[in-house]
Every structure is written in C-alpha cells, then in structure tokens.
C-alpha cells in the first residue's frame, strides 16, 4: 500500500516511522515533510492546507491511505475533500474537527452532555470579558477561540495580565477574529489521553504527559510542548478507566448524537484535580510531542488501526512495556523570535529515536528552520533509564543555537 502523510513536524515524523515498521506499506509520501522525514519517505512540496493539490496528488499516485497530521489541515477540510473524491483518509471531517478549532463548540458540547470540565463563559466584547474576570476569583484562564498553534492560552494571575491578554485577543486580533472563552482555574497534574475513535468505537492509547512551559521548573512562556513521556505513574488504572468511561467515550457518543461523528484521533487534555478528572481541552489529532513517545510503544501494525478507523472496522491495540521519554531541542528565543538556518551536527551519533520538528537540508548540511527543531526519545525499562538515555543523546547533538529542558518527567520522579 502507498501511504501519504500530511504535515511536516515531529508528529508526522513519528507517524512515518510507525508506518515504516508495517509490512503492508510499500511506499510513504509526506507533504511537505522535513529533512528528517526525507530519510524514510518521499517528501512532496505541497503545503498542508492546499486541499485540492493534496487530493489530486493522492488520486494520481494511487494512494491507498492518507493520514492527516496537523490541525490546520483538518480545519481546512482535507478529509472532507478526500472522502468526496472516494479516497481513504484518516482524520475527522471539518465539522468534527470543531472540537479543537472552536473552544466554544467544545465547551458547549461538554455542558450539554455533562462531561466534566471547568466552568466557563465566552465573550467577543472586551469590556464584558473584563467585568466577568473581575467578578471571579483569580487566576483566570483565557483561551482564544480558534486555532493558535497551542499558544492561545493565558493564565492571568492579576487583573493587569488579564487586561493585556484580553486586549491581545479581542482588540488587537493577535490570532484572528476575536472571541475568548474565560474559564475557572483548575489545579492538578495535566496528562494527555489520546484515543483512536470511529463513531461510537473508542480504542485508548497509552497515556503521556507534555511539558508546556519553555524552561526548567515549568517556568517561562507557554510553548507547543518541550517534552513528553509515557507511562504516567501518578495516574492509576482507576483514573484511566474513569477518563475513558466518563470523558472520552461519552464525547465520542456526543459527536455522533450531534450529527458529526468523529473519526481519527481524539486527544483529551485532562487534569487530575482534587475534585476528580476534568477536561482542559480536546484536540482533533495526534498531540505533538506526545505522539513521539506514544507511537514508539505501539506493538500493533498501525496500518490496521488507521484503516479500521477510516473504514469503520474493528482492531485491537497491543503495547510494549518499556518507558519512553522525549526532549525537544528548540531554537533560542522560542516561543518568541528566533534565528533560523543554524547548522546542526552530530545527528549520526544519536542512538535512540530522533524526530525532526523544524529542519531543512542545505546540500549535505542539516539546518534549523523552526522554533521546535528536534525531538530526542530515550527508551528504558524505567522512566529514569529512558531519561538518562535521552539526555545522553541530546549531549551528542552540536548546535550553538538550541536549548532544551533537563527536567522532563519531573512530575513522575517527584510524586
């Protein structure tokens, strides 16, 4: 089977890597791909949102399965276009992807179907939003209602911070047309529960935890994620069962009831609060960087899973027992302004899995081309061993313009 993967980050590299382990795959294409993906797939110069060009490429090249990685492609309606052309695509329709692309849609769905989450209200008016924040206990969670590459969330500790963020989101249109969801602040460890979903059917993946803040000690600005690990010792089997039965399964059922059944990966960003497990957010696709630590633990043939979801079939998931821990190497300055085009050396010395997030080739050289550049994954019988292996590989990579966190997995080691 020929497979097309849409996207060009670490998530897509991990998907390509998992596909390359399947005996059913004869060739992998990736659009647009990156310098690392090019070693395992043929990269095609088509952007994720060029829906017609992607569809035509799949039709003309006999692609048997297309896997859609990024949220922007889903929100652009790639899956709808493929299905209309009779092409098999893994991922939710544009209507189903609203569970990520519209924070208000997701919160309304949870309220209607009694799925546990924080209290909230949505605003388009700056003054009304400020009045509401002033009437509630701080801190307040302010979420831009739309796609903001994982960075449209501000936890305002003071009214001054809330004022600045609401001006950004509602008056300056920092991310686009302004609408904000204001939520009550919840406390507890966050974790990522991704499931393969096809209508009412839900197949859970192993759990992972992401690290959003840029620097050690969970300090600094929010990012797209600086590292992840799996499994999670602080989440019990009972917690996991509750999350599946009270959150993920009811959400899949709700999407069917709303006339937009979900097919693809439903990602539950959850929090274990003193009052129980609650939803922080949903995503309509594989998490990045969680995918890079979850898929290496998948023992089953991923092609069987993708096809079962896309075709409404059945499948089962088998997992490896080992632990995985991954560390992002990011350009200095990220998530703010950063320099591109810096040479990276020593990649051939890395012994574990290495996924490219933002790289490009220049002849035989590999250069930085994004905020998050590389993702180094360590495996081990324990998380401590996995972290030691990841840090050992990070030290083998040479580039003056990269930084990383050294404390990924700290919640597992401290609790």
Secondary structure, 3 states (H helix, E strand, C coil): CEEEEEECCHHHHHHHHHHHCCCCCCEEEEEECCCCHHHCCEEECCCCCCHHHHHHHHHHCCCCEEEECCHHHHHCCHHHHHHHCCCCEECCCCCCCHHHHCHHHHHHHHHHCCCCECCEEEECCHHHHHHHHHHCCCCEEEEECCCCCCCCEEEECCHHHHHHHHHHHHHCCCCCCCCEEEEECCCCEEEEEEEEEECCEEEECCCEEECCEEEHHHEEEECCCCEEEECCCCCCHHHHHHHHHHHHHHHHHHHHHCCCCCEEEEEEEEEEECCEEEEEEEECCCCCCCHHHHHHHECCCHHHHHHHHHHCCCCCCCECCCEEEEEEEEECCCCCCCCCCCEEECHHHCCCEEEECCEEEECCEEEECCCEEEEEEEEECCHHHHHHHHHHHHHCCECCCEECCCCCCHHHHHC
